[in-house]
């Protein structure tokens, strides 16, 4: 696998299936060649769970989950639960699943399904492992049982997610991930793709569910892990990201949930998203926005941004390396970059000598910070600036953004936007779709200030 090959994780496969009996090794090698570094193979009953544990022990790229599918719920008795408990604690077993409810085919009575579902969640909590949920035409009961059995204590994923946007948010509010298959490539699945545009990629996993649900180019044929590339490419197109972005973020999600793979824990100064290079120069901020994601963690699009120190000019330039491959260089990171104005000016001058396009993402309070209008100093160095407006009045702004400058901050941000267009060619006011923010009023204010306006999805960072 070359560095250019995306490093994906298939978070849900059934490699114990008889359709892989003759060529499993070739299937695994093909997956590796396609950039699928790890595969999680899922149990549906005791026998398949045993097989998957054995496969994981024999093949380095494989991990296993063990559990009773709702179709097989009648087979979960005290004896099989004891055996499942033993299997779940074997090396490379990372989850209990797939478990859940299926009211579509009704191959087992609903009460038996529910009892098996509850007992396996209890097992997962006992051994502290996440759950992999099967939910078909049983949304309300699945959510109820997850809540009543406190499944959020171990977390998990709703595999092959089939709910709507409202349900998706309920699941994410409980701490769960949502997983999607090659079905997102099907021409008629516009509603699912529209929903994916609204969901944070940081809560999404990719899966094949092979040998089922082959993506569009292979529809009707046996699915396999190598084909994960197709839903990954579709997801990248939906989110306006690169395949490398999607691979990095969804693999990080698998690591966070299942412990599969490895992650880079060192803080990143320069990090790529799409064809832009972002510069993380401070974690300090003038605001303490109630919607800021860094109060949960410091990971943005799979990059670790918690700095152990603020880098100097030489460190920043070394982190950038050759800027030629990038469409733009963005001062952003996980803090307010204009707190480090002197560094920005020095680095921007050096980058401009190399013909770079430069953008700043800011909260627009730099003039309050430095006690002067700093915009003339950016003239000729900065090509674009995005300013977080987020409200149309001072009270709402302070309630949401909690600036250390108090009520004067909103007027300062508005004035900063008004003045910026005299010094910077491309000026945009942005807002986050946080509940209660008046989008129309914000856009009207941006128009009055004579700047562009852009909406950013709440919980979608980067």
C-alpha positions, -999 to +999 in steps of 0.1 A: +000+000+000+015+034-010+011+066+009-013+077-018-036+048-011-065+057+012-064+038+045-100+028+050-116+005+076-146-018+067-165-016+100-190-043+092-184-074+071-195-111+073-164-129+061-176-161+078-203-163+051-201-193+028-197-171-002-161-164+009-152-200+016-132-206-016-112-174-018-111-156+015-073-150+014-077-134-021-106-113-008-085-100+021-055-093-002-077-074-027-091-053+002-055-044+012-046-034-023-077-012-025-067+006+007-089-012+032-064-017+060-087-034+086-119-053+084-143-060+113-161-093+107-194-097+126-211-126+143-248-133+140-251-164+162-228-186+183-214-205+154-206-175+132-191-157+163-167-186+169-157-186+132-151-148+132-130-150+164-109-177+147-105-157+115-094-127+134-067-148+151-054-160+118-055-129+097-037-097+108-061-073+091-092-089+107-110-081+139-142-097+152-175-089+169-197-115+186-234-116+191-268-129+182-286-112+153-324-106+160-332-133+135-313-157+157-325-144+191-343-176+201-309-193+203-297-170+231-301-190+263-281-190+295-256-215+281-250-196+248-248-163+267-220-178+288-202-189+257-207-155+241-192-139+272-161-160+269-158-153+232-162-115+237-131-114+259-108-131+233-080-111+217-092-089+187-128-091+197-138-054+198-176-054+201-208-072+209-228-075+177-247-075+156-276-073+180-309-055+179-344-057+164-358-066+130-396-061+126-394-063+088-389-100+084-401-110+119-382-143+119-383-143+157-411-130+180-407-094+190-406-101+227-378-127+222-358-103+201-362-076+227-351-099+255-320-110+236-312-074+227-314-064+264-293-093+276-265-086+251-264-049+259-261-059+296-232-082+285-215-054+267-217-032+297-204-060+319-173-064+298-171-028+287-173-032+249-193-012+224-224-026+207-232-030+170-269-025+164-292-040+137-324-019+134-350-026+107-384-011+110-379-010+148-366+026+154-387+035+184-381+002+203-344+003+195-340+038+209-361+029+240-341-002+248-308+015+242-318+042+267-333+019+293-303-005+292-279+025+294-261+014+262-245+049+260-222+038+288-203+017+262-214+034+230-217+017+197-229+021+161-262+017+143-251-003+113-266+002+079-285+032+093-320+034+080-335+062+102-342+098+093-324+129+103-343+133+136-335+097+146-298+103+136-296+132+160-312+112+188-286+084+183-257+109+182-270+126+213-267+092+230-231+090+218-236+065+190-221+064+155-240+058+123-227+035+096-235+035+059-230+009+032-227+008-006-264+016-007-255+053-006-243+048-042-277+037-055-293+063-079-326+064-060-311+070-025-312+108-028-328+112+006-300+093+023-274+114+006-293+146+015-292+134+052-255+127+050-249+163+040-264+173+073-245+148+095-211+154+110-185+131+095-170+127+129-199+104+138-200+083+106-185+049+098-183+031+065-191-005+060-197-030+032-220-055+051-205-079+026-215-102+010-247-081+009-254-046-004-228-043-032-223-007-044-238+004-077-210-008-100-213-043-086-249-044-077-264-078-078-230-094-073-212-106-042-200-076-022-165-076-006-143-053+015-124-040-015-156-023-028-156+000+003-139+025-020-171+032-037-192+044-008-161+062+005-159+081-028-196+089-027-193+102+008-164+124-001-184+139-030-214+145-007-193+162+020-171+182-004-140+165+008-113+143-006-111+105-004-081+109+018-101+131+042-129+106+044-105+077+050-087+096+077-118+107+095-138+075+094-107+054+103-102+077+133-138+071+142-132+033+141-102+038+164-122+059+189-151+034+190-134+000+186-097+006+192-089-006+157-057+007+140-035+035+152-037+073+154-012+101+154-014+116+189+012+144+184-003+179+179-005+190+143+007+224+132+000+222+095-028+199+084-046+193+051-083+192+044-094+190+008-067+209-012-061+236+016-034+236+042-045+248+076-021+263+102-028+256+139-009+283+157-028+287+189-055+271+210-063+303+228-094+322+219-112+354+226-145+336+228-159+307+247-187+297+222-213+273+236-212+254+203-174+251+201-164+215+194-131+218+212-149+215+246-155+179+236-121+172+220-094+187+199-097+165+168-107+182+136-113+161+105-091+134+120-062+157+129-051+162+165-049+199+172-043+202+210-009+221+211+016+215+238+031+249+229+025+277+204+049+272+175+073+299+164+078+311+128+105+286+120+083+257+133+054+269+112+074+272+080+090+238+086+055+223+091+043+239+058+072+226+037+065+231+001+033+251-002+030+246-040+005+217-039-021+236-020-049+258-033-046+281-003-029+284+031-054+290+060-046+305+094-072+287+114-064+258+138-083+254+171-081+289+185-082+326+174-052+330+150-052+368+151-041+366+187-007+359+171-007+388+146+030+392+145+035+356+135+008+358+109+024+388+093+058+372+091+046+339+078+023+355+053+051+376+039+072+345+033+043+327+017+034+356-005+070+355-019+062+320-030+029+331-047+005+315-022-031+324-017-037+331+020-069+331+041-077+337+078-106+323+098-113+346+127-138+357+152-133+393+141-123+408+175-086+414+166-091+452+168-103+448+204-074+425+212-047+448+198-063+481+206-060+494+170-073+487+135-051+459+124-067+454+089-043+478+071-014+456+082-031+426+064-034+446+032-016+429+003-008+398+024-043+382+030-065+373+000-095+362+020-109+364+055-139+345+070-154+361+101-177+343+125-207+365+128-231+340+143-258+365+154-276+396+143-276+414+176-253+420+206-273+401+232-276+369+211-240+371+202-228+374+237-251+346+249-237+323+222-201+334+219-194+346+255-167+370+244-143+382+271-150+417+258-186+415+267-214+434+250-190+456+229-178+425+211-207+423+186-203+459+174-165+453+171-171+422+149-196+441+127-172+470+123-143+446+116-164+431+087-173+465+074-137+477+074-122+444+061-135+448+026-113+479+022-082+459+027-089+423+018-104+412-016-126+384-003-145+389+029-172+365+042-194+366+073-202+331+085-227+316+109-233+283+125-267+266+123-270+265+160-307+261+172-322+295+177-300+316+155-319+337+130-303+328+097-323+354+077-313+382+101-277+373+099-277+372+061-295+406+061-268+421+083-240+406+061-256+422+031-259+455+049-222+453+058-214+446+021-198+412+026-205+377+014-224+353+036-220+316+043-237+291+065-218+264+084-234+233+097-235+230+135-212+201+146-194+201+113-159+215+119-133+220+092 
